[in-house]
Amino acid sequence: MSETLTTTTTDVVASAEEQAAEQVGALAQQIVGMLGSATELLTIELGRRFGLYRALQESGPTTAPAFAAATRIAPRYAREWLEQQAAAGYLTVLEPGVFRRERLFVLPDLHVPVLVDETHPAHVAPAASLFAGVALAFPELVEDFRQGRGVAFEEYGPELRGGLGALNRPGFTHELRGWVEALPDRAAALDAGGAVLDAGCGVGWSTVALANAFPKARIVGLDLDEASIIEARRNAIDAGVSDRVSFVHGNAGDATTVRAAAAVAGTGTGTAETTVDTDAAASGFDLVTVFEALHDMGRPVDALAGFRALLRPGGALLVADERVADAFHAGAEPVERMLYAMSVLHCLPATTAETGTVFNGTVLRAPTLRRWAAQAGFGRVDVLDIENPFWRFYRIG
């Protein structure tokens, strides 16, 4: 009997050690795989930055020398990038036959939506720009990690600013009308010629999409980042909606700024700063939209209160923010894991640098949003039945 017990105990210990070794190995393998994914993202950013995917789409099968000449990049870099992209599976290769000395590289048609077509729903290549922006500001974050003063949004460069806008652009282009129609009374008000404040508009693709979805409405975009507002104005001009779209640079938590935006909507002027005569702001807004921006606001309750003060009768907020669990738990789902990483690397430092008042970070949970809304004077927050893998949509008011 004692020999049997000893054998069983030994087997159990060996099994536990094997399981521990497997877990250690799995984590090590996971981290190495993450390194591969991260570095490949930066090679995608090179392709975006220099228009390499579009060049491949337009040229069809091409050799490395011809590709280097067409894109005017260093020949050796061109060959290495093409081979790396083929090794990663983003390009296909036609190997040389008897009468060819150079292999041909091809961008498959099925990869064009993901890598080239800027408004296709599958166009997620801008995630590479987002990652590049986070990497750009990483030294600043390291420098600040003990002090906690924050890292200003502009430190993340045009990579993050443009990446965020481009990543969300397809959804705005194709789905925004449907999102607003989840608030039928607000959609009707805009169809009749109402006014919208698009708070946290970034480079303006949501503002442009609102103008296209509701041709009779007046739209005002508002953002704290001046470079984003400059780019948003250019995007509105290029989209042919600048006659109905205006942009204001300022902090959504500042009541004067929000009233200035309302004045712009009421007067129909093309641009404004916060020096606009706020007495002209009485007309207010039928709808305020905040797309993936409330969690980045350093004074969210002030912002919500300012929006509420300028809503017309029946007016409401349409807020879209991160689809996360209602409470923290370890071992989160992949999307929440990604959002937490972005919070550590970008959203929390950038918000901290803004005001040093509220430090929410990327992970905005529904109970927190409801608490902010109540503190701002709203009596009702409804979760809308809108399918989206990343965002949860709320009607406030």
C-alpha positions, 0 to 999 in steps of 0.5 A: 500500500505504501509503495502505491501511495508513494507512486501516486504522490510522485505522479501528482507532483510530476503532473503539477510540474509538467503543467507549470512548465507548460504554462511558463512555456505558453506565456513565453511563446505568447510574448515572443508572438506579440513581438512578431505582431508588433514589428509587423505592424510597423512594417504595415505603417511603412507601407501606409506612410509611403503609399506602397500598398496602393502602388502595388494595387495600381501596378499589378505584379511587379519586380523589386527594382521596378517597385523601388523606381515607382515608389522612389524608395531605396532599392535594398529597402524595397526588396527587403520590405517586399520579401517581408510582406510576402513572408508575412502573407500580405503579398503573394509571389510569382517565382521566376520562370525560365525567361525571368530573372526577378520574382514578381510581387502581387497584392491580392485583391482580397487584401485591398479592402484591408490595406488600401480602401480607406472607407471599406468596413474592413480597413483596419490598416490604420491600427499600424499608425495608432501603434506607431504613435504610441511607440513614438511617445513611449520615451516620454511616458518612461520619463514621466512614469514616476512623476505622473504629470502626464504626456500631452496628446501632441507628443503622440504625433500625427501617427496617432492622430491620423491613425485614430481618425482613419481607423474609425472613418469606415464606421462613420462613413457607413454606419453613422446614420443608423446609429442616430436613427436609434434615436428616432426623434433626434434623426427626425429633428436633424432631417428637418434641419436641426443642429449637432455638436460633435464633441471630441471630433478629432480630424473630423470624419464623424463630423463629415459623416453627420453632414452627409447623413443629414444634409439639412442639419448644421454640424459643429465639430469641437476638439481640444487638439488644434492640429486635429481641428486644422486637419478636420477643416481640410477634410470637410473642404475635401468632402464638399461639406464645409458650407454646413460644417464648422469647427471650434478648437477648445475644451469641451469641459469649458462652458464658454467653449461649448457656448461658442460652438452653439453660437457658431451653429446658430449663426452659420459661420464657418469657423470660430474660436472661444471668443465668439459672442456667447449671447448668440448661443441661445439656439442650442443643439438638437443632438450632441454626439461624443464618439470614443472621446468621453473617456479622454475628457479631463473634466467629463462631468463639466462637459456633460453639464455644458452639453445639457445646458445647450440642448433644445427641448427634446435634445439628447446625447448620443455617446459611444464609448468602449464596450467593456465589462461593468466591473474590473476582473482579471483575465479580461477578454481580448478587446478589454486587454487591448483597451487597458494597454492603450490606457496605460500607454496613451489615454491615461497619460494624455488625459492626465496632462490635460487637466489633472482632474479626472484620470479615467483612462480608456476603460470607461465602464457603464456604471461610471458613465451613469454616475457622471451623467447623474452628476451633470444633471441628467436623469436617464441613460439608456443603452442602445441596441446597436451592434458593434464589437468595440463600442457601446452606445448610450442615449443620455437625456 
